[in-house]
Amino acid sequence: MRAIVVTQLGGPEVLQAREMPMPVPGEHDLLIEVHACAINPIDFKIRRGAFAKNRELPFILGYDLSGVVRGVGEKVEGFYEGNEVYASPSLILNGANAEFVCVDARLVALKPKSLSHTDAAALPLVTLTAWEALLKRARIEMGQTILIHAGGGGVGHVAIQIAKLNLARVITTASSHDSLSLCHKCGADVVINYREENFVERVKAETGGRGCDVVFDTVGGETFDRSLDCVAVDGHVITCVGMPSDKIPQKLFRLNATLHFEFKGAPAVYGVRLESHGEILRAAALLVDQGHLKPYVSRVLELDELAEGHRLIETEHTTGKIVVNVK
C-alpha cells in the first residue's frame, strides 16, 4: 500500500512516500481504507522523537481518520465491511497517513452521516481531547465561565462548541482575523485578541475580578503561567500540553484550585478504557448530525503534500484543522 513514512527522526523532510506492507487486523481490530486523515501537533512531536522508544523505522503517522471498513477482527462486534467510520488511532502504532490502517474497534465509531470523509477526519482527536478535558476532567456545569485558549485552533474551536452546548459562558483568546472570526462563529461570548490586550486583565474585568471556573490551556509555556491568574477560587485548570511550571503550587494552592492533565492518547497507549473513545465519538457524531457540532477545515492537501502540512502546523498559527485526502 502507498504511505508517507517517517524515515528518521527530524524535520518535515524525513517524511517520504513508500510502498508498505498491507496491515493485518488483529482479533480486536478493524482494517480501514483511509479516505482522509488530518494533521495535529502530536504528529510533528512524534516525528521529532516523542514516543520513539521501541519504535522501528520507518513508521507511519496520522492520528485522525475517516474511511471505510474493509476487514473485521474475529472478536469485533458491531462493525461490518463497508461501514463508514472515523477514529483517532493509537499514538504508538502505525497511523493513517496511508491507504490502509488497522485500529482497535473500541476506538472507532460510525462517522457522522452528514459529513464528508474530509470533514469527518477533522474531528476525532480534537473532539476526544476537548470532550475529556471539559466534561470528564472539569465536569463543566451550566452557568460557569470557561476560558479556552487558542479558540481558533483545532482543539479550541471544538471546545468552544462543547462548552456552549453545556450552557457555559465562554471567553476565548485568538489573534489572526480568521481565528477571531471562527471563535465568534463557534459561539464564544467574549473573544480576546491577545496581541492587542492583556488577556488576564480582560478576564478579570469580564468576571468582576473573580476569575473563571475553568481554564483550558491548549498552548502551554507563558500562556499557561499567566492563566493561573485567571482561575477562580475552587476552579479547575486543564492543560493538554503538559508543560511544567514552578508557579503551580503558589498560584493554585491559595485558590483551592485543581490542576488536570488531558492526554487523549492514554487509553490506547496504556490499554485502559479504550471503549470510552468509541462512546465519545458516537455521541459526537449524533451532535454533528443534529447540527450542534461542526468541524472547521482551513485547508485540504493531498497525501504527497503531507510535509507541507507539517510545516504549517509547526507554525502553531493555523486555524481549525488541516485535512489530507488519501483516497
N, C-alpha and C positions, 0 to 999 in steps of 0.2 A: 504494500500500500504506500501511497505518497504521504510524506510527513515533512514537517520542518523540525529539525532536531537541534539540541544543544551539543555541539561537538567538543567544546571545552568550556570551562567556567570563564566568564568575562563579559565583554560588551555585546551590543546587538550584532556585531559582525560574526559572532560564533554561531549564529542561527543559520543553518544550511538545509537545503532541500535534499532529502534522501528517500530511497525506497527501503521501507522497513517491513519486517515480517508481520503478517496479519495476527492481531492479538487473539488469543483463545480464551473464551469465557470460563471462569471457574464456576463452581456449583451455585454461588450466590450472585453471579454477575449477569449483566446484560451486555451483549455485543451491540454497540450503537454505531450506525452510519452517521457520521457527523455532517450536518448541513451547514452549521455556523458555530463559531466559538467567539469568545470575547477576551480582551486583554485587561489584566488587572495589575496593580503594583506588585502583587506577590509573584507574578511571572518574572519580572526583572530581578527581584530579590533572589529567587531560586536560581536564575541564570547566573547570578554573581556568586552564588555559593551557599545560600540558605538551604537547609535540609539536604545537604550534599553527602552526609555520612552514609556509607554503604551504597551509594548510588552509582551505577555504572554508566559511563558514557558510551555512545550518545543516548540521551533521553529526550522525551517529548514533554513540552509544557502545554498549558491550556486548561484552565480550571472553571470554565463556563462552557456549556454546550447546549445546542438544541439539535435533535436529529431523529432518526427512525431506528427502532429495534430490529436487528437482523439475526439475533441469536439469543437464546434464553438458557441460563444455567439450570441444572437438574433440580435445585431446591428453591428456585424462584417461583413465587406465586403472584398472580395479579397482573402480569405483563405478558404480552404476546408479540410475535413477529408482526411488524407493520405498525405498532404503536408509535405515535409521535410523542417524544419525551424531551424533558430538559433536566439538567443536573449540574452540580459542581463536583467534579471528580476529586479523588484523594490527592493531596499535595505531595505525597511520597511515591506515587505511581505515575506511569505514563499518562499524559493528559490528552486534550482534544485538538491539538494542532496537527491533526492527521485525519485521514479519510475514515478511520475506524478507531474506536476506543472501547475498552471494557470498563464498566463501572458497577460497583456493588448496587444491586437493585434497591437496597434500602435507602440509598442516597438520591433516588430518581423519582420523578413524578411525571404524569402526563402533562404535556405543555399546555399553556392557555390556548384554547381553541381560536380565540380572536386575534392571536398574534402570528405573524410570520416566523419562520425559524430565525431570521435575522434579528428581529426584535426580542424573541423569547430568549435567545442566547445572552442578551444583555442583563438578564435578571438574576440567575441563581446565586452567585457568590455574594453580590451586594445585598440581595434580599435576605439571605441567611444571616449575614453579618448584622444588618440593621434590625432585623426581627429579634434575633437573640439578644442583642445589646439592649434594646428598648423594652421588649416585652418579657424576656426571661431574666435578664440581669437587673435592670432598674425597675421593672414592673410598673411602667408609667400608668398614671391614672387621669381620668377626666379632670380638666381644670388646672393641671400642673403646667408650669412653664419650663420648656425644654430648650436648651441651647445646643444647636447642631453646627459643628464647624464644617467648612467646605461644602455648603449645601448644594452647590452646583456640580459636585463630583459624583462618582459612581455610587458610593455608599450614601453620601449626603442627600441626593435627590430622592432616593427611595426612603431614607429615614424620615425626611420631612413628611412624605405622604403617609407613612405608617403612624407617625405621631399625630397628624391631623385626623386620621381615621379613628384614633382613640381619644379625640376631643381635647387634645392638649394645645396650649399656646406655644407656637414655635418661633424662636429667634434663631437666625442663622447668619453665617458670615460667608462672604464671597468677594471677588474683586473685578473680574472681567465683565464686560457688558453681557456676554452670553450667559455666564454663570449667574449673575444677578437676576437676569430675566427668567432663567429656569427656576430659581428659588421662588420667585413670585408665582410662576405657573404651577408649581407644586403645592402652593397654598401657605407658604411661610407668612406669618403675621408681621414680623419685623426682619428686614434684610439689611445687614450692616456691611458696608464696603470697608473692609479692614485696612485698606490702603489709605483711605481718606479720613477715618476717625478711629479713636481708641475703642476697641470692642468692649473692654472691661468697663470703661466709664459709661458706654451706651447701655450695656446690660444692667448696670446699677440704676441708671435713670429709668429704664423700662420696667424695672421691678421694684421701684420705690426704695432702693438700697438693700433689698432683701437678698437678691441673687436668685439663681434658677434651681428648681427642684432637681433637675437632671442636666448634666453637661455631657455631651457625646463628642469626644475628640477623635477626629479621623486624620489629624495632621502630625501631632507629636512635637517634640522639641520645645521651643519658646512658646508656641501656641498652647501646649499642654500646661506649662508652668503658669502662664497668665490666666488660664482658665480656672485655676484653683481659686482665684479671687472672684469668680463668678458663681460660686456654689452657695446655695442657701444652707442654713442650719438643718441638719438631718438629711442633707441632699445626697445625690449619687453622682460620681464621676465615672464615665466609661471611656476606655481607650481601646481602639482596635489596632494601635500602632505598637504599644508595649514599650515605649521609651521610658527609661528610668529617670527619676528626678529626686534630688535631695530636698525638694520643697514639700514633698508629700506629707511627712509627719507633722511639721509645724503648721501647715495650712489646713489639712483635713481633720486632724485630731481636735483642734479647737472648735470645729463646727459639728463634731459628731457625725461627720460625713463618711460615706463608704466609697471605696475605690474598686472598680470592676475591670478585669481584663477580658476582652472579647476576642477569641481566636476561633474563627469559623472552622478551621481545619481540624480541631481537636477530635471530633468523633471518628473521622476516617483515619487519622494518624494513629490514634490510640485504640481503635476498635471498640468504642463505647457509644451507646445510644445512637447508632447510625440511623435508625428509623426516624429519629427526630428531624433529620433533614428532609426526608421524603414527606413527612407530615407538614412541615412548614411550606414546602414548595407546592403541595396540593392546596393548602389554604390560600397561598398567594395566587395560584392560578385562578381560583374562584374569584378573588378580589379583582383580578385583571379582567376576567370575562364579565364581571358586573360593572366595570367601568370605574372602579375605585383606586386602581393602582396602574401606573403606566411607566414603562422604561423610556429613557431618552437616549437615542443613539446619535452621537455627533458626527461619526464618520464610519464608513464601511470600506474595508480593504479586502484584497484578495489574499489567499494564503501565501503567495510569493512575496507579498508586501509586509509580512509579519515583522521583520526587523524594523521597518519604518514605524510601525505601530508601537514597538517597544521604545523607540526614541521619543515618540510623542508622549507616551505615558511617563517616561522618566523625567520630563519637564515638570511633572506634578501640577500642571495648569490646564489639563484637559477638562472639558465639560461633558457630563454624562458618561457614556460608555463608547469605546471603540470596538467595533464588531468586525470579525473576519469571516467572509464567505468561504466555505470549504467545498461544498458541492454546487 
